Amino acid sequence: MHSLRQKTVEWLRQGASPRRLALTLALGFAIGCIPVVGLPTALCVVLAFTLRLNTPAIQTANYVVMPLQLLLIAPFVRLGKWLFSLEPNQISAIRALLHISPASLIGQWTGFAGQALLAWLVIAMPAVVVLTAGLTMVLRRVPVLEERRAEGSL
């Protein structure tokens, strides 16, 4: 029977250098904060396969930040509104969404989601760079990863 520690060691040894694992985790954290529920999981799978990243690592990071994703939806919508300079009459139109047809409602929400996604992108790109650098420094101190790097397999 494998202990949790042994499983974690095996997971970390799945062919990832500290820098690559840091990038994987940073992308998982950033993508996990996308302000559209359901999109991060699928996007993490696509990125993991496309960039040959550690799939369990990126999905774990994605799921860890899921509560943060929900908390950040409103701030990303507000930031998107600020970035795209919505006028006050458009804000009152948001309140009127409860009284319009389903098709109009979907159109309005699509616009809000697009603005929130662009706001997320403005924040996510520098966040991935900073997180990757910080996590790389931390992961280089993990003995299991350091042993693998010394063996020349990373």
Protein Blocks (a to p, Z undefined) as FASTA:
>chain_A
ZZfklmmmmmmmnopafklmmmmmmmmmmmmmpccehjlmmmmmmmmmmnopafklmmmm
mmmmmmmmmmmmmmmmmmmmmmnopafklmmmmmmmmmccfklmmmmmmmmmmmmmmmmm
mmmmmmmmmmmmmmmmmmmmpmklmmmmmnopZZ
